[in-house]
Amino acid sequence: MLPKSTVGKKIVMAVTGLILVGFVIVHMAGNMKIYAGRESFNAYALALREFGADFLGYSGALWIARVVLLVAVVLHIASAYQLTRHSRAARPVRYVQAKAPDNYAARTMRWGGVILLLFIIYHLLHFTFGAVGYAPGQFVPMDVYSNVVTGFRVWYVSLFYILAMVALGFHLSHGVSSMLRTLGVEARRTERALNALGPIVAAIVVAGNISVPLAVMTGLIG
């Protein structure tokens, strides 16, 4: 499934990363509609399911997007795992004094990825299927606003989401710039902008996503 060359694996990782970063940004922007109220947020959720219904059926486009994202996640993780194994095999004995990684985000990419994978699974079970995090009868299909409010009123669920978003922030902070360099966006005049882009994207996404559970917990949304 993956290219045999290291360069090929890096390109797969970068392309799938681009898909996932695009989704994260769009998803965060959609989440902000909750501040417009119940009707607006639920209408947004319904529009996602009705998009392309004439050709693909109800929720058809949404499920295609989910499959594409799932494939991207699997390929991203697989390429990261294989690249890590290749790196270790090429250097079986650690240096006595290894060169320090560029920053904390770079050092935590691997564990951050594991945390995010667990978060994705929980997030789907929680808000998409209503299989966890709700008492019987609390999850109401298509009343997305109420489901979000009810879900985030549980303090440890909100805390888990906030911690997961912090992990996402570290991942984006290092990953966005690295991804763009792999895809060839690199020059002396763009170096400073590339270094700044990752932290900027991370800060916007994390701040937006974290604001929702905080707003529910503080009573701003309810």
C-alpha positions as CSV (number, residue, x, y, z in Angstrom):
1,M,0.0,0.0,0.0
2,L,2.8,2.4,0.9
3,P,5.8,3.2,-1.4
4,K,9.0,1.3,-0.6
5,S,11.3,4.4,-0.6
6,T,11.7,6.7,2.3
7,V,11.0,9.7,0.1
8,G,7.7,8.1,-1.0
9,K,6.6,7.4,2.5
10,K,7.4,11.0,3.5
11,I,5.3,12.3,0.6
12,V,2.4,10.0,1.6
13,M,2.7,11.3,5.1
14,A,2.7,14.9,3.9
15,V,-0.2,14.5,1.5
16,T,-2.4,12.7,4.1
17,G,-1.3,15.3,6.6
18,L,-2.5,18.1,4.3
19,I,-5.9,16.4,4.0
20,L,-6.2,16.0,7.8
21,V,-5.1,19.6,8.5
22,G,-7.6,20.9,6.0
23,F,-10.3,18.8,7.7
24,V,-9.3,20.0,11.2
25,I,-9.5,23.7,10.2
26,V,-12.9,23.3,8.4
27,H,-14.2,21.2,11.3
28,M,-13.2,23.8,13.9
29,A,-14.8,26.6,11.8
30,G,-18.0,24.5,11.7
31,N,-17.9,24.0,15.5
32,M,-18.0,27.8,15.9
33,K,-21.5,27.8,14.6
34,I,-22.6,26.6,18.0
35,Y,-22.3,30.2,19.2
36,A,-25.1,31.2,16.7
37,G,-27.6,29.0,18.7
38,R,-29.4,25.7,18.6
39,E,-31.2,26.2,15.3
40,S,-28.2,27.4,13.4
41,F,-25.9,24.7,14.7
42,N,-28.5,21.9,14.0
43,A,-29.2,23.4,10.6
44,Y,-25.4,23.2,9.8
45,A,-25.3,19.5,10.9
46,L,-28.4,18.8,8.7
47,A,-26.8,20.6,5.7
48,L,-23.7,18.3,6.0
49,R,-26.0,15.3,5.7
50,E,-28.1,16.7,2.9
51,F,-25.2,17.9,0.8
52,G,-25.2,16.0,-2.6
53,A,-28.2,14.0,-1.6
54,D,-29.7,14.1,-5.1
55,F,-26.7,12.1,-6.4
56,L,-25.3,10.3,-3.4
57,G,-28.3,9.9,-1.1
58,Y,-28.8,11.3,2.4
59,S,-25.5,11.4,4.3
60,G,-23.7,9.9,1.2
61,A,-21.2,12.8,0.8
62,L,-20.6,12.8,4.5
63,W,-19.8,9.1,4.6
64,I,-17.5,9.5,1.6
65,A,-15.7,12.2,3.5
66,R,-15.4,10.0,6.5
67,V,-14.0,7.1,4.5
68,V,-11.4,9.5,2.8
69,L,-10.4,10.8,6.2
70,L,-10.2,7.3,7.7
71,V,-7.9,6.2,4.8
72,A,-5.8,9.3,5.3
73,V,-5.5,8.6,9.0
74,V,-4.4,5.0,8.4
75,L,-1.9,5.9,5.7
76,H,-0.6,8.8,7.9
77,I,0.0,6.5,10.8
78,A,1.4,3.6,8.7
79,S,3.9,5.9,7.0
80,A,4.9,7.5,10.3
81,Y,5.4,4.0,11.9
82,Q,7.5,2.7,8.9
83,L,9.6,5.9,8.8
84,T,10.3,5.6,12.5
85,R,11.3,1.9,12.1
86,H,13.6,2.8,9.2
87,S,15.2,5.6,11.2
88,R,15.9,3.2,14.1
89,A,17.2,0.5,11.8
90,A,19.6,3.0,10.2
91,R,20.9,4.0,13.6
92,P,20.6,0.9,15.9
93,V,23.0,2.4,18.5
94,R,22.1,5.7,20.0
95,Y,24.6,8.5,19.9
96,V,26.3,9.2,23.3
97,Q,25.1,12.8,23.0
98,A,22.3,13.0,20.5
99,K,21.4,16.2,18.8
100,A,18.4,17.7,20.5
101,P,15.2,18.0,18.5
102,D,14.2,21.4,17.3
103,N,11.5,21.9,19.9
104,Y,9.1,20.2,22.3
105,A,6.4,19.7,19.6
106,A,8.9,17.8,17.4
107,R,9.9,15.6,20.4
108,T,6.2,14.7,21.1
109,M,5.0,14.0,17.6
110,R,4.9,10.2,18.1
111,W,3.1,10.2,21.4
112,G,0.9,13.1,20.3
113,G,-0.2,11.0,17.4
114,V,-1.2,8.1,19.7
115,I,-3.2,10.4,21.9
116,L,-5.0,11.8,18.8
117,L,-5.8,8.4,17.5
118,L,-7.5,7.5,20.8
119,F,-9.3,10.8,20.8
120,I,-10.6,10.2,17.2
121,I,-12.1,6.9,18.3
122,Y,-13.7,8.3,21.4
123,H,-14.9,11.4,19.5
124,L,-16.7,9.2,17.0
125,L,-18.3,7.0,19.7
126,H,-19.3,10.1,21.6
127,F,-20.7,12.7,19.3
128,T,-21.3,10.6,16.1
129,F,-22.9,7.4,17.5
130,G,-23.8,8.4,21.1
131,A,-22.4,5.1,22.3
132,V,-20.4,6.6,25.2
133,G,-20.6,9.6,27.5
134,Y,-24.4,9.7,27.8
135,A,-26.9,8.3,30.2
136,P,-29.8,6.3,28.5
137,G,-32.0,8.6,26.5
138,Q,-29.6,11.6,26.7
139,F,-28.3,11.3,23.2
140,V,-30.8,12.8,20.7
141,P,-30.1,12.0,17.0
142,M,-29.8,15.2,14.9
143,D,-30.1,17.5,17.9
144,V,-26.4,18.1,17.7
145,Y,-26.5,21.2,19.9
146,S,-28.1,19.4,22.8
147,N,-25.7,16.5,22.4
148,V,-22.7,18.8,22.6
149,V,-24.0,20.7,25.6
150,T,-25.0,17.5,27.4
151,G,-21.7,15.8,26.6
152,F,-19.5,18.7,27.7
153,R,-21.3,19.2,31.0
154,V,-19.4,16.1,32.2
155,W,-16.3,17.7,33.5
156,Y,-13.9,14.9,32.8
157,V,-15.1,14.5,29.3
158,S,-14.4,18.3,28.7
159,L,-11.0,17.9,30.3
160,F,-10.2,15.0,28.0
161,Y,-11.2,17.0,25.0
162,I,-9.1,20.0,26.1
163,L,-6.0,17.8,26.7
164,A,-6.5,16.1,23.3
165,M,-6.7,19.6,21.7
166,V,-3.4,20.5,23.4
167,A,-1.9,17.4,21.9
168,L,-3.3,18.4,18.5
169,G,-1.8,21.8,18.9
170,F,1.7,20.4,19.4
171,H,1.2,18.1,16.5
172,L,0.1,20.9,14.2
173,S,2.8,23.3,15.4
174,H,5.6,21.0,14.1
175,G,3.7,19.0,11.5
176,V,2.3,21.8,9.3
177,S,5.7,23.3,8.5
178,S,7.3,19.9,8.1
179,M,4.5,18.8,5.8
180,L,4.9,21.9,3.6
181,R,8.6,21.4,3.3
182,T,8.2,17.8,2.2
183,L,5.8,19.0,-0.5
184,G,8.5,21.5,-1.7
185,V,7.4,24.7,-0.1
186,E,10.8,25.9,1.0
187,A,13.0,28.8,0.2
188,R,15.1,31.3,2.1
189,R,12.4,34.0,1.8
190,T,9.7,31.7,3.1
191,E,11.7,30.1,6.0
192,R,10.5,32.5,8.6
193,A,6.9,32.2,7.4
194,L,7.0,28.4,7.4
195,N,8.3,28.3,10.9
196,A,5.5,30.6,12.1
197,L,2.7,29.0,10.2
198,G,2.5,25.8,12.2
199,P,2.2,27.6,15.6
200,I,-0.3,30.0,14.2
201,V,-2.6,27.3,12.7
202,A,-2.2,25.3,16.0
203,A,-3.2,28.3,18.1
204,I,-6.3,29.1,16.1
205,V,-7.5,25.5,15.9
206,V,-6.8,24.8,19.6
207,A,-8.4,28.1,20.8
208,G,-11.5,27.5,18.7
209,N,-12.0,23.9,19.7
210,I,-11.2,24.4,23.4
211,S,-13.6,27.4,23.6
212,V,-16.6,25.1,23.1
213,P,-16.2,22.8,26.2
214,L,-15.2,25.9,28.3
215,A,-18.3,27.8,27.1
216,V,-20.5,24.9,28.2
217,M,-18.8,24.4,31.5
218,T,-19.0,28.1,32.4
219,G,-22.7,28.4,31.3
220,L,-22.0,30.6,28.2
221,I,-23.6,27.9,26.1
222,G,-26.5,25.9,27.5
